[in-house]
Amino acid sequence: MEKRLEYGLIGAKLGHSFSPEIHARIGHYPYELLELSPDGVRQLLEERRFCGLNVTIPYKELVIPLLDEVSERAQKIGAVNTIVNRNGLLYGDNTDYSGAAALIRHAGVEIAGRKVLILGTGGTSKTLQAVTQDLGAREIVCVSRHGGEGLCTYEEVSRLHPDAQVIVNTTPVGMFPNADGCPLELDPFSELEGVVDVVYNPLSTRLVQAARQKGLPAEGGLYMLCAQAVYAAACFFDRETDDSRIDGIYRSVLREKRNVVLIGMPSCGKTTVGRWAARRLNRPFRDTDKLIAQRAGKSIPEIFAEKGETGFRQLEAEMVAEVARESGVVIATGGGSVLNPESVRRLKQNGLICFLDRPLEKLRPTGDRPLSSSTDALKKRFEERYPLYNAVCDRRLPADGTIEENVELVLEAAGFGRKVTR
């Protein structure tokens, strides 16, 4: 007899999922990931050898006819993301609804009276249609690749609906491992007030970053994921939902998954502070300059001599793109990495960017930094880059103290404070 599954998540591709870590924070019950084909989903539900399941792309609609009972809310939406085995009878519900409503509140995006574009037409799109309708949206327009009755295509949406005020992405565009994707350019939408993206890996998609650059409230899907998990667990165990737990679980998962990225001038202490911070947090440490030199088999000055600054910047951009895809690491970048907007964007996808702002008089020129090898060159680089460091950072840290003091500043900025011990 095969082992009985207790709780878990079923979907087609789950390598990006954070669900096990979230459910581990909710309670002490086993929670597994099961990548299944459509036939595998049908077999699992027919055998009924489980206690409770979450359902994700692309099976939220497929499971409905296989269930004995479906909540009124899930029936209305036409999508199920939570299944509970109640003494052999399968009950389906949609906790994504409550999770999406919680995400919109958390993001500070106003829906009432607004024209809303919802990107995508799958099960999650149906959920967001129901949520935004119940929140009082003035008009809801669904956008799909192929169009159809009542739908708008991506090619025509900016022409037909430039007055959209809220955009909600329910597609997997921009999701790991294809994190460079963006479902829609925002420039045509002159009345846009906010963006919500249900993608949670990476933490900040290109769509979310584009909205934030315009000064708009925008949020990725991590808060929704945490909220719906709390509601799903309440459904699993037939208990009242404790909404007060959502914020704490969200902050905990965000701290764990978010990279700590250090930027700043050469000799400001990024490598030393980063290595100490990584040790304190028990995290991997990535030094992009060191990794570039290791891969090239040459020192940084040798790379500059052979390839010039342009060649080095290309290698740097490639390395930044590689390490930025990770999560839960500490990254020390080269002094000039912020010169490349794409590198900054990639670092922001999963990272909190901390500027170690060490005063010019405390910086020292060294021979292993070709563009800052003299006092005059260092001063010139400082004047060129200082405004850029301030513009792209999430936190500016006055790094004029000791190594220990600067490490504490980084830990506090990342949300750990002095609670982290060596």
C-alpha positions in Angstrom: 0.0 0.0 0.0 1.4 3.4 -1.0 2.2 6.0 1.6 -0.7 8.3 2.4 -0.1 12.0 1.6 -1.1 14.3 4.4 -0.9 17.9 3.1 0.7 19.4 0.0 0.7 21.4 -3.2 -0.1 20.0 -6.6 0.8 21.7 -9.9 2.6 21.2 -13.1 5.9 23.0 -12.2 6.7 23.7 -8.6 10.4 24.5 -8.5 9.7 28.1 -7.7 7.3 27.4 -4.8 7.8 28.8 -1.3 4.7 26.9 0.1 6.5 24.4 2.3 8.4 27.1 4.2 5.2 29.1 4.7 3.2 26.2 6.0 6.0 25.3 8.3 5.5 28.7 10.0 1.7 28.1 10.2 1.8 24.8 12.1 3.5 21.5 12.7 2.2 19.3 9.8 4.0 17.8 6.8 3.6 19.6 3.6 4.9 18.3 0.3 5.2 19.5 -3.3 3.8 17.2 -6.0 4.4 17.9 -9.7 1.7 16.0 -11.6 0.3 15.6 -15.0 -3.4 16.0 -15.6 -3.8 12.3 -15.4 -1.8 12.2 -12.2 -4.1 14.8 -10.6 -7.2 12.8 -11.6 -5.6 9.6 -10.1 -4.7 11.4 -6.9 -8.2 12.7 -6.4 -9.8 9.4 -7.3 -7.7 7.5 -4.8 -8.4 10.2 -2.1 -5.3 9.2 -0.2 -4.6 12.6 1.3 -5.8 15.0 4.0 -5.6 18.4 2.3 -4.2 19.9 -0.9 -3.5 23.3 -2.4 -3.8 23.5 -6.1 -1.9 25.8 -8.5 -1.3 26.4 -12.2 -2.8 24.9 -14.3 -5.2 22.7 -12.4 -7.5 25.1 -10.5 -10.3 24.5 -13.0 -9.5 20.9 -13.9 -10.1 19.6 -10.3 -13.7 21.0 -9.9 -15.6 18.1 -11.5 -13.6 15.7 -9.5 -14.8 17.0 -6.2 -17.9 16.1 -4.1 -18.7 19.6 -2.9 -17.5 23.0 -3.9 -18.0 26.2 -1.8 -20.3 28.8 -3.1 -17.5 31.2 -3.6 -15.3 28.7 -5.6 -18.3 27.9 -7.7 -18.9 31.5 -8.5 -15.3 32.1 -9.3 -14.9 28.8 -11.3 -11.6 27.9 -9.7 -10.5 25.8 -6.7 -7.1 26.2 -4.9 -7.8 24.3 -1.7 -9.2 20.7 -1.3 -10.0 19.0 2.0 -10.7 15.3 2.4 -13.6 15.1 4.9 -14.0 11.4 5.7 -13.6 10.4 2.1 -15.6 13.3 0.6 -13.6 15.9 -1.3 -14.5 19.6 -0.5 -13.1 22.4 -2.6 -12.7 26.1 -1.7 -10.9 29.2 -3.0 -8.7 30.8 -0.4 -6.9 32.7 -3.2 -9.9 35.1 -3.0 -9.1 36.1 0.6 -5.4 36.1 -0.1 -5.8 38.4 -3.1 -8.0 40.8 -1.2 -5.4 40.8 1.6 -2.6 41.6 -1.0 -4.5 44.5 -2.5 -5.0 46.0 1.0 -1.4 45.4 1.8 -0.3 47.1 -1.4 -2.4 50.1 -0.7 -4.0 50.0 -4.2 -7.5 51.5 -4.3 -10.0 49.5 -6.4 -13.3 51.2 -5.7 -14.5 53.3 -8.7 -11.4 52.4 -10.7 -11.0 50.9 -14.2 -9.0 47.6 -13.7 -7.0 45.6 -16.3 -6.6 42.0 -15.4 -3.8 40.3 -17.4 -4.6 36.6 -18.0 -7.7 34.4 -18.2 -7.0 31.4 -16.1 -8.2 30.3 -12.6 -6.3 33.1 -10.8 -7.7 35.7 -13.3 -11.2 34.5 -12.4 -10.4 34.9 -8.7 -9.1 38.5 -9.2 -12.1 39.4 -11.3 -14.3 38.4 -8.4 -12.2 40.2 -5.8 -12.0 43.5 -7.8 -15.7 43.3 -8.6 -16.5 42.9 -4.9 -14.2 45.8 -4.0 -16.2 48.1 -6.3 -14.2 48.3 -9.5 -16.0 50.6 -12.0 -14.9 48.5 -15.0 -12.9 45.3 -15.4 -11.1 44.5 -18.6 -9.5 41.0 -19.1 -6.5 40.9 -21.4 -5.4 37.7 -23.2 -2.9 36.7 -25.9 -5.6 35.6 -28.3 -8.5 37.8 -27.5 -12.1 36.5 -27.9 -15.5 37.4 -26.7 -15.3 40.0 -23.9 -11.5 39.9 -24.0 -8.8 42.4 -25.1 -5.5 41.5 -26.7 -2.1 42.8 -25.5 -1.7 44.4 -28.9 -4.8 46.5 -28.6 -5.1 47.2 -24.9 -3.0 50.4 -24.8 -5.0 51.8 -27.6 -8.5 50.8 -26.3 -7.9 51.3 -22.6 -5.2 53.9 -21.9 -7.3 55.2 -19.0 -6.8 52.1 -17.0 -6.1 53.0 -13.4 -5.1 49.6 -11.9 -3.3 46.7 -13.5 -3.3 43.2 -12.1 -1.1 40.5 -13.5 -2.3 36.9 -13.0 -0.1 35.4 -15.7 3.2 33.6 -15.0 5.1 36.1 -17.2 8.1 37.3 -15.2 8.2 34.3 -12.9 11.3 32.3 -12.1 13.2 31.0 -14.0 12.1 33.4 -16.8 12.3 36.4 -14.5 13.2 38.9 -17.3 9.7 38.8 -18.8 7.2 41.7 -18.4 3.6 41.2 -19.6 2.9 44.9 -20.4 4.7 48.2 -20.8 3.2 50.8 -18.5 4.0 54.1 -20.3 0.8 54.2 -22.4 -1.3 54.2 -19.2 -1.2 57.8 -18.2 -3.9 57.5 -15.4 -2.4 54.4 -13.8 -2.6 54.5 -10.0 -1.3 51.1 -8.9 -0.1 47.6 -9.9 -0.5 44.2 -8.3 1.3 41.1 -9.6 0.5 37.7 -8.2 4.0 36.4 -9.2 6.1 36.0 -6.0 9.3 34.6 -7.3 11.1 36.9 -7.9 10.0 39.0 -5.1 9.8 42.1 -7.3 9.0 41.5 -11.0 9.9 43.8 -13.8 6.3 44.9 -13.8 6.3 45.8 -10.1 9.7 47.6 -10.5 8.4 49.6 -13.5 5.4 50.8 -11.4 7.6 51.7 -8.4 9.9 53.7 -10.7 6.9 55.8 -11.6 6.2 56.4 -7.9 3.1 54.1 -7.9 2.1 51.6 -5.2 3.0 48.2 -6.5 3.4 44.8 -4.9 4.3 41.2 -5.9 2.5 38.1 -4.8 4.3 37.0 -1.7 1.8 38.6 0.7 -1.1 36.8 -1.2 0.8 33.5 -1.0 1.2 33.8 2.7 -2.4 35.0 3.3 -4.0 32.3 1.3 -1.8 29.7 3.0 -3.1 30.9 6.4 -6.7 30.6 5.1 -6.0 27.2 3.5 -4.6 25.8 6.8 -7.8 27.0 8.6 -9.8 25.1 6.0 -7.6 22.0 6.4 -8.1 21.9 10.1 -11.7 23.3 10.2 -10.8 26.2 12.5 -11.2 30.0 12.5 -8.7 32.0 10.5 -6.2 34.0 12.6 -5.7 37.0 10.3 -3.2 38.5 12.8 -0.6 35.9 11.8 -0.4 36.9 8.2 1.9 39.9 8.6 4.4 38.1 10.8 4.6 35.1 8.5 5.0 37.4 5.5 7.8 39.4 7.1 9.6 36.2 8.2 9.5 34.6 4.7 10.5 37.9 3.1 13.5 38.2 5.4 14.5 34.6 4.6 14.1 34.9 0.8 15.4 38.4 0.2 19.0 38.9 -0.7 21.1 41.6 1.1 23.0 43.5 -1.6 25.8 45.9 -0.8 26.8 48.7 -3.1 29.2 51.5 -2.7 32.6 52.9 -3.6 35.8 50.8 -3.8 37.3 50.4 -0.3 34.0 51.2 1.5 34.0 47.7 3.1 31.5 45.8 1.0 33.5 42.6 1.0 34.4 42.6 4.6 31.1 43.8 5.9 29.3 41.4 3.6 31.3 38.4 4.7 30.7 39.2 8.3 27.0 39.8 7.8 26.7 36.5 5.9 28.4 34.7 8.7 26.1 36.3 11.2 23.0 35.3 9.2 24.4 31.8 8.3 24.0 32.7 4.6 26.1 32.1 1.5 28.2 35.1 0.5 28.8 36.2 -3.1 31.5 38.7 -4.0 31.0 39.6 -7.7 34.5 40.9 -8.3 36.0 37.7 -6.8 33.7 35.5 -8.8 34.6 37.3 -12.0 38.3 36.9 -11.4 37.8 33.2 -10.6 35.8 32.5 -13.7 38.2 34.5 -16.0 41.3 33.0 -14.3 42.7 36.6 -14.2 42.8 39.4 -11.7 40.6 42.4 -12.2 43.5 44.7 -13.3 44.5 42.0 -15.8 40.9 41.8 -17.2 40.9 45.6 -17.6 44.2 45.5 -19.4 43.1 42.8 -21.7 39.4 43.7 -22.4 39.2 47.3 -21.3 36.4 48.7 -19.1 33.7 47.7 -21.7 34.8 44.1 -21.6 34.9 44.0 -17.8 31.5 45.6 -17.5 30.1 42.9 -19.7 31.5 40.2 -17.5 30.3 42.0 -14.5 26.7 42.3 -15.9 26.7 38.5 -16.6 27.9 37.7 -13.0 25.4 40.1 -11.4 22.6 38.5 -13.4 23.7 35.1 -12.2 23.9 35.8 -8.5 20.8 38.0 -8.5 18.7 35.0 -9.4 19.5 33.4 -6.1 17.6 34.1 -2.9 18.7 34.3 0.7 22.3 35.3 0.0 24.5 38.3 0.8 26.0 40.0 -2.3 28.9 42.4 -2.4 29.0 44.2 -5.8 31.8 46.0 -7.6 31.9 49.7 -7.2 30.7 50.3 -10.8 28.0 47.6 -11.0 25.3 50.3 -10.5 26.3 51.9 -13.8 24.3 49.3 -15.6 20.5 49.8 -15.2 19.8 46.2 -16.0 22.2 45.0 -13.3 20.4 47.3 -10.8 17.0 45.9 -11.9 18.1 42.3 -11.5 19.6 43.0 -8.1 16.3 44.5 -7.0 14.2 41.5 -8.1 15.2 39.5 -5.0 17.3 42.0 -3.1 17.4 44.8 -0.6 20.1 47.2 -1.9 22.1 48.8 0.9 24.5 51.7 0.1 27.5 51.6 2.4 28.1 55.4 2.4 31.6 55.7 3.6 33.0 59.3 3.6 35.5 60.1 0.8 38.2 61.0 3.3 38.0 57.4 4.7 38.3 55.7 1.3 41.7 54.5 0.1 42.9 53.9 -3.4 44.4 50.5 -4.1 46.1 48.9 -7.1 43.5 46.1 -7.5 40.9 48.7 -8.5 42.0 50.1 -11.9 39.5 53.0 -12.0 40.3 54.1 -8.4 44.0 53.4 -8.2 45.0 57.0 -7.2 43.5 59.6 -4.9 42.4 61.8 -7.8 40.8 58.9 -9.6 39.0 57.8 -6.4 37.7 61.3 -5.9 36.5 61.5 -9.5 34.7 58.1 -9.2 33.1 59.3 -6.0 31.7 62.4 -7.5 30.4 60.5 -10.5 28.8 57.7 -8.7 27.6 59.1 -5.4 24.3 60.4 -6.8 23.7 57.1 -8.5 24.3 55.1 -5.3 21.7 57.2 -3.5 19.2 57.0 -6.4 19.2 53.2 -6.7 19.6 52.1 -3.0 16.8 51.0 -0.8 18.7 51.9 2.4 21.6 54.4 2.7 23.8 53.3 5.6 26.4 55.8 7.0 29.2 53.3 7.0 31.8 55.5 8.8 32.1 53.3 11.9 34.0 50.1 12.7 33.4 46.9 10.8 31.2 45.6 13.7 29.1 48.8 13.7 28.7 48.7 9.9 27.6 45.0 10.1 25.0 45.9 12.7 23.6 48.6 10.3 23.3 46.1 7.5 21.5 43.5 9.7 19.1 46.2 11.0 18.3 47.4 7.5 17.6 43.8 6.4 15.1 43.4 9.3 17.2 41.3 11.7 18.5 44.0 14.0 20.6 42.8 17.0 18.6 39.6 17.5 21.0 37.8 15.2 23.9 36.4 17.2 27.2 35.0 16.1 
